Each structure stands twice: as C-alpha cells, then as structure tokens.
Amino acid sequence: MVLVGGTERGQAIVELSLALTVLLILGLGLIDAGRVLSAYVTVTNASREGARVAALGYADTQIQIAVSHSLTVLTANGVETLISPASSERQRGEPVTVEVRVPVEILFPGYGSFATNPVTVTARTVMRME
C-alpha cells in the first residue's frame, strides 16, 4: 500500500532528533569548557594573591592560607601550592614565585577521550620581595 504524499512522514522527526543530539553534545562541551576557563581565572587570581603575600615577606603557611581563601569557589581537593625560593632564602629585591595547581573534573563523560580527566589548571606568578 502506497500513501500519496505521505512517504516522508517521519523525516522531520528524525532530522530534529539528529540535530538536537549534535547540539546537546556541543552544549555540554561548552559548559565544561566554561568551567575550566572559570577555574583558570580563579587559579590565576589565587596565585597572584599568594605571590603578593609572599612578596610582603610572610611565611609559607600564610601564603597557602591566602591561596586557599582565593580558591573558595573551587573544591580544595588536590590543590598544590609551590613556593620558591624557600622561606629562609628569600631576600629583598629578589623574585619569589608562587605556582598553584588545581584539578578540575570534566563532567560530560564523552569528552574524557579528548582531554585528561581531571584537567590540571596551573597558574604561576612572580613578584619581587619588598
């Protein structure tokens, strides 16, 4: 039995489902990319705060506290704060470096094959000791 003019009845639904699937995958990828970018901005700010405290001559524990206060938006699991040179070797006018590393989980499982999960966001700031 042949329907006149009705042979393409489900075509619009199939095309819509294919288009929505692609748009959903792209949308979820944009959400994850936005999360990683937001984490990068937050980690960069935290390293600046830590470097400023280090440049003022505070101890390493005070620097780590300043970094952790700046990372309140991110979870503190796996945060690494590297400070160089050591507290006893810092001298006025010399540079001090604070590097902060934070792992950020990728939420959408389909993107795990394109990037390592978690993505490690790193920021490094150098300031002169005052």
DRENDO-1510 file (C-alpha; in Angstrom, 1 decimal, always signed):
<recs>
REC; n; res; u; v; w
REC; 1; MET; +0.0; +0.0; +0.0 .
REC; 2; VAL; +1.5; +3.3; -1.1 .
REC; 3; LEU; +0.4; +6.6; +0.6 .
REC; 4; VAL; +0.2; +9.5; -1.7 .
REC; 5; GLY; +2.3; +12.4; -0.4 .
REC; 6; GLY; +2.9; +10.6; +2.9 .
REC; 7; THR; +6.1; +8.7; +2.2 .
REC; 8; GLU; +8.3; +11.2; +4.1 .
REC; 9; ARG; +6.1; +11.4; +7.2 .
REC; 10; GLY; +8.8; +10.7; +9.9 .
REC; 11; GLN; +11.6; +12.6; +8.1 .
REC; 12; ALA; +11.2; +15.8; +10.1 .
REC; 13; ILE; +11.3; +13.9; +13.5 .
REC; 14; VAL; +14.4; +12.0; +12.5 .
REC; 15; GLU; +16.2; +15.2; +11.3 .
REC; 16; LEU; +15.2; +17.0; +14.5 .
REC; 17; SER; +16.5; +14.2; +16.7 .
REC; 18; LEU; +19.8; +14.1; +14.9 .
REC; 19; ALA; +20.2; +17.9; +15.1 .
REC; 20; LEU; +19.3; +18.1; +18.8 .
REC; 21; THR; +21.8; +15.3; +19.6 .
REC; 22; VAL; +24.6; +17.3; +18.0 .
REC; 23; LEU; +23.5; +20.5; +19.7 .
REC; 24; LEU; +23.3; +18.8; +23.1 .
REC; 25; ILE; +26.8; +17.4; +22.8 .
REC; 26; LEU; +28.2; +20.8; +21.7 .
REC; 27; GLY; +26.3; +22.5; +24.5 .
REC; 28; LEU; +27.6; +20.1; +27.2 .
REC; 29; GLY; +31.1; +20.6; +25.8 .
REC; 30; LEU; +30.7; +24.4; +26.1 .
REC; 31; ILE; +29.6; +24.0; +29.7 .
REC; 32; ASP; +32.7; +22.0; +30.5 .
REC; 33; ALA; +35.0; +24.4; +28.7 .
REC; 34; GLY; +33.4; +27.3; +30.6 .
REC; 35; ARG; +34.0; +25.5; +33.9 .
REC; 36; VAL; +37.7; +25.0; +33.0 .
REC; 37; LEU; +38.1; +28.6; +31.9 .
REC; 38; SER; +36.4; +29.9; +35.1 .
REC; 39; ALA; +38.8; +27.7; +37.1 .
REC; 40; TYR; +41.7; +29.1; +35.2 .
REC; 41; VAL; +40.7; +32.7; +36.1 .
REC; 42; THR; +40.2; +31.7; +39.8 .
REC; 43; VAL; +43.5; +29.9; +40.0 .
REC; 44; THR; +45.3; +32.8; +38.4 .
REC; 45; ASN; +43.8; +35.2; +40.9 .
REC; 46; ALA; +44.8; +32.8; +43.8 .
REC; 47; SER; +48.4; +32.7; +42.6 .
REC; 48; ARG; +48.5; +36.5; +42.4 .
REC; 49; GLU; +47.2; +36.7; +46.0 .
REC; 50; GLY; +49.8; +34.2; +47.2 .
REC; 51; ALA; +52.6; +36.0; +45.4 .
REC; 52; ARG; +51.6; +39.3; +46.9 .
REC; 53; VAL; +51.6; +37.8; +50.4 .
REC; 54; ALA; +55.0; +36.2; +49.6 .
REC; 55; ALA; +56.4; +39.5; +48.3 .
REC; 56; LEU; +55.5; +41.1; +51.7 .
REC; 57; GLY; +57.7; +38.6; +53.5 .
REC; 58; TYR; +55.1; +36.3; +55.1 .
REC; 59; ALA; +55.7; +32.7; +55.9 .
REC; 60; ASP; +54.7; +29.8; +53.6 .
REC; 61; THR; +51.7; +28.9; +55.8 .
REC; 62; GLN; +50.4; +32.4; +55.4 .
REC; 63; ILE; +50.9; +32.2; +51.7 .
REC; 64; GLN; +49.0; +28.9; +51.5 .
REC; 65; ILE; +46.2; +30.4; +53.6 .
REC; 66; ALA; +45.9; +33.3; +51.2 .
REC; 67; VAL; +45.8; +30.9; +48.2 .
REC; 68; SER; +43.1; +28.7; +49.8 .
REC; 69; HIS; +41.0; +31.7; +50.6 .
REC; 70; SER; +41.1; +32.8; +47.0 .
REC; 71; LEU; +40.0; +29.3; +45.9 .
REC; 72; THR; +36.8; +29.2; +47.9 .
REC; 73; VAL; +34.8; +28.7; +44.6 .
REC; 74; LEU; +36.8; +25.6; +43.7 .
REC; 75; THR; +36.9; +22.5; +45.8 .
REC; 76; ALA; +40.2; +22.2; +47.7 .
REC; 77; ASN; +40.8; +18.6; +46.9 .
REC; 78; GLY; +44.2; +18.1; +45.3 .
REC; 79; VAL; +45.3; +21.8; +45.4 .
REC; 80; GLU; +49.1; +22.2; +45.1 .
REC; 81; THR; +50.9; +25.4; +46.1 .
REC; 82; LEU; +54.5; +25.6; +45.2 .
REC; 83; ILE; +56.6; +28.5; +46.6 .
REC; 84; SER; +60.1; +29.2; +45.6 .
REC; 85; PRO; +62.7; +30.1; +46.8 .
REC; 86; ALA; +62.3; +28.6; +50.3 .
REC; 87; SER; +61.3; +31.0; +53.1 .
REC; 88; SER; +64.9; +31.1; +54.6 .
REC; 89; GLU; +66.4; +32.0; +51.2 .
REC; 90; ARG; +64.1; +35.0; +50.3 .
REC; 91; GLN; +65.8; +38.3; +50.1 .
REC; 92; ARG; +64.6; +41.8; +49.5 .
REC; 93; GLY; +64.5; +42.7; +45.8 .
REC; 94; GLU; +64.7; +39.1; +44.7 .
REC; 95; PRO; +61.8; +37.4; +42.9 .
REC; 96; VAL; +59.5; +35.0; +44.6 .
REC; 97; THR; +57.4; +32.5; +42.6 .
REC; 98; VAL; +54.0; +31.1; +43.6 .
REC; 99; GLU; +52.6; +28.3; +41.5 .
REC; 100; VAL; +49.1; +26.9; +42.1 .
REC; 101; ARG; +47.7; +23.7; +40.5 .
REC; 102; VAL; +44.1; +22.6; +40.8 .
REC; 103; PRO; +42.5; +19.6; +39.2 .
REC; 104; VAL; +39.1; +20.3; +37.5 .
REC; 105; GLU; +36.8; +17.3; +36.8 .
REC; 106; ILE; +35.2; +17.1; +33.3 .
REC; 107; LEU; +31.5; +16.5; +33.9 .
REC; 108; PHE; +30.5; +15.2; +30.5 .
REC; 109; PRO; +31.9; +11.7; +30.1 .
REC; 110; GLY; +32.0; +11.9; +26.3 .
REC; 111; TYR; +34.9; +14.4; +26.4 .
REC; 112; GLY; +37.1; +12.2; +28.6 .
REC; 113; SER; +38.8; +10.8; +25.4 .
REC; 114; PHE; +39.7; +14.3; +24.2 .
REC; 115; ALA; +41.3; +15.5; +27.4 .
REC; 116; THR; +42.7; +14.1; +30.6 .
REC; 117; ASN; +40.3; +13.8; +33.4 .
REC; 118; PRO; +40.7; +15.7; +35.6 .
REC; 119; VAL; +42.2; +18.7; +33.8 .
REC; 120; THR; +45.0; +20.3; +35.8 .
REC; 121; VAL; +44.7; +24.1; +35.8 .
REC; 122; THR; +48.0; +25.8; +36.6 .
REC; 123; ALA; +48.9; +29.4; +37.2 .
REC; 124; ARG; +52.3; +30.9; +38.2 .
REC; 125; THR; +53.0; +34.4; +39.4 .
REC; 126; VAL; +56.4; +36.0; +40.1 .
REC; 127; MET; +56.8; +39.2; +42.2 .
REC; 128; ARG; +59.8; +40.9; +43.8 .
REC; 129; MET; +60.3; +40.8; +47.5 .
REC; 130; GLU; +59.6; +44.1; +49.2 .
</recs>
